[in-house]
């Protein structure tokens, strides 16, 4: 069995618990050919409509694309959007037994209207309840986190500030990780860093890191200083910062030193960056769950992000696409050489 084939098999034996804000992304595609006579706005003539999981649900989709078993904990309202989300989770083969129904809450829907001629969004319309869940609902979520964590190799918290990842829910996830001796990875959106104290790994983008430290993005020295501040204030084992066209940077605590690894982007074509962070997060978590080093998992995540931005819409990356990319580029640069090592690391 080759390293790539063994990697496919390894991912199929993994189980990741995803806790976070579930959404439905709806894409309306149509023609924009004239301006309305009623107001100076374009007329959108709809041709097609499709729905997919968004938010933490997109992380779930990406994990399933890699063949990883997934259990999800979150909240949905008692409405048609919630029903649609449950149907999409069922179709993806996800264990959604940890989802709590909140009868006072509206499920999150993001409607994107996309011009067929230009391949770009014309506008977006959102429906949601964004305030934090009530005490009773929070208690139900916490019980689900504690129960579902028992069989997971990684707990992944995907925060979109829609009210699910309260301080109480996050603390429950961190405690469950310590109890089960599994890492807790968090994709943060909040500007309050103490909310994430107790996580093992944080995976922000540059804008999210800027919010955490409370200072504007300002070059490489700012990145290093911000990474040191967040890592040491929160007691993190590692911080993986996604940097768009500049790739990723991994900071790890090793023997009281903060070590840095820069990973350049592998993207050849960029059509749409929507959901690329979710793809990277899912692949990084899968690599960690499989036993890869954080550096090796970050290289895999970087490849996944590079592949997905070459697609349109909220797309996912499959195991086969990752392996195909590795096989085509493994002799090109240091990144591919590290990924080849990753295959052996993951598969033991």
ChimeraX attribute file (.defattr): number of C-alpha atoms within 10 A of each C-alpha:
attribute: neighborCount
match mode: 1-to-1
recipient: residues
	/A:1	6
	/A:2	9
	/A:3	18
	/A:4	22
	/A:5	14
	/A:6	16
	/A:7	23
	/A:8	19
	/A:9	14
	/A:10	21
	/A:11	23
	/A:12	16
	/A:13	12
	/A:14	21
	/A:15	22
	/A:16	25
	/A:17	26
	/A:18	29
	/A:19	30
	/A:20	29
	/A:21	25
	/A:22	31
	/A:23	27
	/A:24	25
	/A:25	23
	/A:26	20
	/A:27	20
	/A:28	21
	/A:29	23
	/A:30	20
	/A:31	17
	/A:32	17
	/A:33	12
	/A:34	11
	/A:35	12
	/A:36	11
	/A:37	9
	/A:38	6
	/A:39	8
	/A:40	8
	/A:41	10
	/A:42	14
	/A:43	15
	/A:44	19
	/A:45	14
	/A:46	15
	/A:47	11
	/A:48	9
	/A:49	13
	/A:50	10
	/A:51	16
	/A:52	18
	/A:53	24
	/A:54	23
	/A:55	21
	/A:56	26
	/A:57	26
	/A:58	26
	/A:59	30
	/A:60	32
	/A:61	28
	/A:62	25
	/A:63	31
	/A:64	23
	/A:65	19
	/A:66	24
	/A:67	20
	/A:68	25
	/A:69	21
	/A:70	21
	/A:71	25
	/A:72	26
	/A:73	24
	/A:74	25
	/A:75	29
	/A:76	25
	/A:77	19
	/A:78	16
	/A:79	14
	/A:80	11
	/A:81	18
	/A:82	21
	/A:83	14
	/A:84	17
	/A:85	24
	/A:86	19
	/A:87	13
	/A:88	18
	/A:89	20
	/A:90	12
	/A:91	9
	/A:92	15
	/A:93	14
	/A:94	19
	/A:95	16
	/A:96	15
	/A:97	12
	/A:98	22
	/A:99	19
	/A:100	18
	/A:101	18
	/A:102	17
	/A:103	12
	/A:104	12
	/A:105	18
	/A:106	19
	/A:107	28
	/A:108	25
	/A:109	22
	/A:110	18
	/A:111	19
	/A:112	20
	/A:113	21
	/A:114	22
	/A:115	21
	/A:116	15
	/A:117	11
	/A:118	10
	/A:119	14
	/A:120	16
	/A:121	15
	/A:122	15
	/A:123	10
	/A:124	13
	/A:125	10
	/A:126	12
	/A:127	14
	/A:128	14
	/A:129	17
	/A:130	16
	/A:131	12
	/A:132	15
	/A:133	20
	/A:134	14
	/A:135	10
	/A:136	9
	/A:137	16
	/A:138	22
	/A:139	14
	/A:140	17
	/A:141	26
	/A:142	20
	/A:143	13
	/A:144	21
	/A:145	28
	/A:146	18
	/A:147	12
	/A:148	21
	/A:149	22
	/A:150	15
	/A:151	14
	/A:152	21
	/A:153	23
	/A:154	25
	/A:155	28
	/A:156	28
	/A:157	28
	/A:158	28
	/A:159	22
	/A:160	19
	/A:161	16
	/A:162	21
	/A:163	18
	/A:164	29
	/A:165	27
	/A:166	19
	/A:167	15
	/A:168	16
	/A:169	23
	/A:170	25
	/A:171	18
	/A:172	19
	/A:173	27
	/A:174	25
	/A:175	17
	/A:176	22
	/A:177	25
	/A:178	15
	/A:179	12
	/A:180	16
	/A:181	12
	/A:182	20
	/A:183	23
	/A:184	24
	/A:185	27
	/A:186	25
	/A:187	23
	/A:188	24
	/A:189	18
	/A:190	17
	/A:191	14
	/A:192	12
	/A:193	17
	/A:194	13
	/A:195	17
	/A:196	25
	/A:197	18
	/A:198	19
	/A:199	26
	/A:200	21
	/A:201	24
	/A:202	24
	/A:203	23
	/A:204	22
	/A:205	19
	/A:206	17
	/A:207	15
	/A:208	18
	/A:209	27
	/A:210	18
	/A:211	18
	/A:212	21
	/A:213	17
	/A:214	13
	/A:215	12
	/A:216	12
	/A:217	16
	/A:218	9
	/A:219	8
	/A:220	9
	/A:221	10
	/A:222	14
	/A:223	17
	/A:224	14
	/A:225	12
	/A:226	19
	/A:227	24
	/A:228	19
	/A:229	14
	/A:230	21
	/A:231	22
	/A:232	15
	/A:233	12
	/A:234	18
	/A:235	16
	/A:236	20
	/A:237	18
	/A:238	25
	/A:239	26
	/A:240	25
	/A:241	23
	/A:242	28
	/A:243	17
	/A:244	17
	/A:245	12
	/A:246	13
	/A:247	19
	/A:248	24
	/A:249	23
	/A:250	21
	/A:251	25
	/A:252	23
	/A:253	17
	/A:254	10
	/A:255	7
	/A:256	8
	/A:257	10
	/A:258	18
	/A:259	13
	/A:260	17
	/A:261	13
	/A:262	16
	/A:263	20
	/A:264	18
	/A:265	19
	/A:266	20
	/A:267	19
	/A:268	9
	/A:269	12
	/A:270	14
	/A:271	13
	/A:272	17
	/A:273	18
	/A:274	15
	/A:275	21
	/A:276	28
	/A:277	25
	/A:278	28
	/A:279	32
	/A:280	29
	/A:281	31
	/A:282	31
	/A:283	32
	/A:284	27
	/A:285	28
	/A:286	31
	/A:287	29
	/A:288	22
	/A:289	25
	/A:290	23
	/A:291	18
	/A:292	23
	/A:293	14
	/A:294	21
	/A:295	24
	/A:296	23
	/A:297	27
	/A:298	30
	/A:299	29
	/A:300	28
	/A:301	27
	/A:302	28
	/A:303	28
	/A:304	30
	/A:305	28
	/A:306	27
	/A:307	24
	/A:308	28
	/A:309	25
	/A:310	17
	/A:311	18
	/A:312	14
	/A:313	20
	/A:314	20
	/A:315	21
	/A:316	27
	/A:317	26
	/A:318	21
	/A:319	20
	/A:320	14
	/A:321	16
	/A:322	20
	/A:323	22
	/A:324	13
	/A:325	16
	/A:326	20
	/A:327	13
	/A:328	10
	/A:329	14
	/A:330	17
	/A:331	12
	/A:332	10
	/A:333	9
	/A:334	12
	/A:335	21
	/A:336	21
	/A:337	15
	/A:338	16
	/A:339	21
	/A:340	21
	/A:341	13
	/A:342	25
	/A:343	24
	/A:344	15
	/A:345	18
	/A:346	23
	/A:347	19
	/A:348	13
